[in-house]
Amino acid sequence: MKVLTGKVVNGNVVVDDASLREGSLVTVVAREDDADRLELTPEQEEHLQLSIAEADRGDVVGGYALLEELKNRRR
């Protein structure tokens, strides 16, 4: 999984410096207002990519387990 930034040009999503194969399935998340623009530093983007890779490998904690862990920390 990759995180890419682009813009709409003539009704098409254009992503700069993208190495996506023709026919790739993508998900587009559109901001309602440009004031809420999310920009990541290279370090933040690297951390996000590593986190996505962990999730893809299944190296995650389930919601109930996380809530239980947080509850135990408060004790």
N, C-alpha and C positions, 0 to 999 in steps of 0.2 A: 504494500500500500504506500502511496506517495501523497504528500500534501503539496499542492500546487496553487499558485495564485494566477488569476487571469482577469479578463474583462470581456464584456459583450461588445462585439463589433459587427454591425449590420445584422444583428439577430443571432450571431454565432458566438459561442464561447471560445475565446482565443487565449491560450496559455503560453506565455513566454518560456522559452528554453525547456519545452516538454518533450520527453522521449516516450510518448505513448504510441502503442501500436494501433493501426487502423482498426476500428471496430471495438476498441477497449470500452468496457463499461465504466462509467464515471458517475459520481454523485456530486451535484452542485449545491452548495449552501449559499444562498444569496442574502446579503445584508439588506435590511429595510432602509438603512440610512448610512451614508458614507462616514458619518461621525463615529460609527461603531467599528471602524476598520480594525482588523486584527493584523498586526505585523509582528513577525517573530525575528529575533536575532538569529544568526547562524547557530549559536549554541542552543537556543530554545528549539529551533527546528530539528537539530540533531537529537536532542532529548525526546522530542515528540516522535521522531522516526524510530528511536530505540524502544519507546513505550508501545508504539504500534506493533513492532516486531514481537515484543513480549506477548501482547494480546493475541497476535496471529499464531504464536506457538502454544497458546493456551495457558501461559504462565500468568494467571489472574487469580484474584480472590473473589469469591461470590459475594453478593450483596448481604446475605444473612450472616456470613462469616465475618465480613467487615464490620457490620453493626455490632455483632457480639464482641469483637476485638475492641472496638471503641468503647463499648459499655464497660468492659473489664478494665480499661485504662482509667476510667473515671473513679473506680473503686479504690 
